[in-house]
């Protein structure tokens, strides 16, 4: 048996609404864009968008590689911690010599 042919331990439930026609669509949540910045790094485009909706503010980071998009959402309550960790990563990357290919 191939792994993707095994029965799901969750039964026939679908966790993705777009694949379950029996579930009503979620209502659209209005979002206001407060600020947006785009940067290109090698073959990737990163879009940083600070948004706000009735549930609060958040940063959406979108990575676009040849039309394929992935998102990360950071609630505004975690932005300072996120920035601190990112600054530590930048510092370590600049202080640590890169390993040369063998």
C-alpha positions as semicolon CSV with decimal commas, in nm:
position;residue;x (nm);y (nm);z (nm)
1;X;0,000;0,000;0,000
2;X;0,132;0,344;-0,093
3;X;0,140;0,591;0,196
4;X;-0,108;0,827;0,035
5;X;-0,355;0,537;-0,013
6;X;-0,380;0,461;0,358
7;X;-0,704;0,559;0,525
8;X;-0,681;0,882;0,717
9;X;-0,683;0,854;1,098
10;X;-0,925;1,149;1,086
11;X;-1,189;0,966;0,882
12;X;-1,333;1,137;0,578
13;X;-1,313;1,488;0,724
14;X;-1,164;1,753;0,506
15;X;-0,957;2,022;0,673
16;X;-0,942;2,234;0,361
17;X;-1,273;2,408;0,296
18;X;-1,202;2,446;-0,075
19;X;-1,217;2,067;-0,114
20;X;-1,536;2,017;0,087
21;X;-1,842;2,132;-0,109
22;X;-2,071;2,061;0,190
23;X;-1,921;2,340;0,400
24;X;-2,040;2,695;0,338
25;X;-1,771;2,941;0,235
26;X;-1,621;3,154;0,507
27;X;-1,732;3,516;0,503
28;X;-1,466;3,750;0,372
29;X;-1,292;3,950;0,645
30;X;-1,225;4,308;0,544
31;X;-0,860;4,403;0,587
32;X;-0,707;4,750;0,570
33;X;-0,351;4,779;0,441
34;X;-0,148;5,015;0,660
35;X;0,188;4,978;0,483
36;X;0,343;4,755;0,219
37;X;0,702;4,703;0,105
38;X;0,844;4,470;-0,160
39;X;1,202;4,345;-0,189
40;X;1,366;4,121;-0,448
41;X;1,634;3,879;-0,327
42;X;1,784;3,660;-0,597
43;X;1,488;3,483;-0,763
44;X;1,246;3,549;-0,477
45;X;1,016;3,842;-0,416
46;X;0,914;3,919;-0,058
47;X;0,614;4,137;0,014
48;X;0,578;4,272;0,368
49;X;0,228;4,404;0,434
50;X;0,110;4,549;0,764
51;X;-0,265;4,498;0,779
52;X;-0,552;4,546;1,018
53;X;-0,887;4,371;1,046
54;X;-1,153;4,351;1,321
55;X;-0,940;4,093;1,505
56;X;-0,631;4,318;1,517
57;X;-0,312;4,411;1,333
58;X;-0,072;4,169;1,174
59;X;0,222;4,146;0,937
60;X;0,175;3,926;0,632
61;X;0,502;3,816;0,471
62;X;0,449;3,675;0,123
63;X;0,723;3,487;-0,062
64;X;0,668;3,471;-0,437
65;X;0,887;3,237;-0,643
66;X;0,787;3,213;-1,008
67;X;0,419;3,265;-0,926
68;X;0,408;3,024;-0,631
69;X;0,316;3,212;-0,316
70;X;0,356;3,121;0,049
71;X;0,246;3,338;0,342
72;X;0,350;3,382;0,702
73;X;0,129;3,582;0,936
74;X;0,281;3,746;1,245
75;X;0,035;3,904;1,491
76;X;0,134;4,260;1,585
77;X;0,174;4,150;1,947
78;X;0,475;3,942;1,838
79;X;0,645;4,187;1,602
80;X;0,901;4,312;1,854
81;X;1,008;3,955;1,942
82;X;1,011;3,868;1,570
83;X;1,235;4,169;1,497
84;X;1,473;4,077;1,782
85;X;1,516;3,720;1,658
86;X;1,560;3,842;1,300
87;X;1,826;4,093;1,414
88;X;2,008;3,811;1,596
89;X;2,001;3,598;1,281
90;X;2,136;3,887;1,071
91;X;2,415;3,946;1,323
92;X;2,510;3,576;1,335
93;X;2,505;3,549;0,954
94;X;2,738;3,847;0,921
95;X;2,977;3,728;1,195
96;X;2,995;3,361;1,097
97;X;3,217;3,275;0,800
98;X;3,049;3,071;0,529
99;X;3,169;2,715;0,482
100;X;3,346;2,665;0,151
101;X;3,227;2,378;-0,068
102;X;3,459;2,077;-0,054
